[in-house]
Amino acid sequence: MGTFDCKADAKGRIMLPVALRNQMAPVLQEGFFVKKSYYSDCLELYPAKEWLRVIEELDEKSRFEEDNLDFRRMYTAGLRQVELDATGRLLIPKTITALAGIVKEVKIAPMGKYMEIWDLAKYNESIYAPKEKKKTLAKKVMSGKKE
């Protein structure tokens, strides 16, 4: 719960705050998977158990449908297994942080079963919208209307 400000070092390692590590304690030993977000300019960090559930769901789709293969290829682009080191740094390859434009200032935003990892400036751009856009989006999402 909550969002967290962090820093990435020159090698792409992100030091996780103690409060976040404490919340993640039940899944720290399982490891994690990180990938570029399908829709946003950020990374998605999944506990290994949750990522394996996502893969099971993808495996249910026919591999003989071209759209299924194209989607899976795009959805898993940049996928890597990552772990925390002994000092609490998330070891994300620099090539992966570069996919989301992460340089130094980082925002981690838990999203339920996974977390988003953003470059701080891009995160701020994504959440600050005009009041009318926020109202329209809230109505659309919370009223259950689908277009």
QUIPE-V11474 format. One record per pair of residues at least 4 apart in sequence whose C-alpha atoms are under 7 Angstrom apart, sorted by the first residue. I is the first residue (numbers start at 0). GAP is how many residues later the second one is. Records with the same first field share a line. If there is no record, write none. Layout:
I = GAP, GAP
This chain:
0 = 109
1 = 107, 108
2 = 104, 105, 106, 107
3 = 103, 104, 105
4 = 101, 102, 103
5 = 8, 9, 10, 99, 100, 101
6 = 7, 8, 97, 98, 99
7 = 4, 5, 6, 7, 95, 96, 97, 98
8 = 4, 5, 95
10 = 83
11 = 80, 81, 82, 85
12 = 76, 77, 78, 79
13 = 75, 76, 77
14 = 73, 74, 75
15 = 4, 5, 72, 73, 74
16 = 4
17 = 4
18 = 4
19 = 4
20 = 4
23 = 4
26 = 20
29 = 17, 18
30 = 16, 17, 51, 52
31 = 13, 14, 15, 16, 49, 50, 51
32 = 12, 13, 14, 15, 18, 46, 47, 48, 49
33 = 9, 10, 11, 12, 45, 46, 47, 48
34 = 8, 9, 10, 41, 42, 43, 44, 45
35 = 6, 7, 8, 41, 42, 63, 64
36 = 4, 5, 6, 7
37 = 37
40 = 59
41 = 58, 74, 75, 76
42 = 57, 73, 74, 75
43 = 70, 71, 72, 73
44 = 69, 70, 71
45 = 4, 5, 68, 69
46 = 4, 67
47 = 4
48 = 4
49 = 4, 63
50 = 4
51 = 4
52 = 4
53 = 4
54 = 4
55 = 4
60 = 7
61 = 6
62 = 5, 6
64 = 4
65 = 4
66 = 4
67 = 4
68 = 4
69 = 4
70 = 4
71 = 4
72 = 4
77 = 18
81 = 9, 10
82 = 7, 8
83 = 4, 5, 6, 7
84 = 4, 5
91 = 4, 5
92 = 4
93 = 4
94 = 4
96 = 4, 5
97 = 4
100 = 18
101 = 4, 16, 17
102 = 16
104 = 14, 15
105 = 11, 12, 13, 14
106 = 10, 11, 12, 13, 16
107 = 7, 8, 9, 10
108 = 6, 7, 8
109 = 4, 5, 6
110 = 4, 5
117 = 4, 5
118 = 4
119 = 4
120 = 4
121 = 4
122 = 4
123 = 4
128 = 4, 5
129 = 4
130 = 4
131 = 4
132 = 4
133 = 4
134 = 4
135 = 4
136 = 4
137 = 4
138 = 4
139 = 4, 5
140 = 4
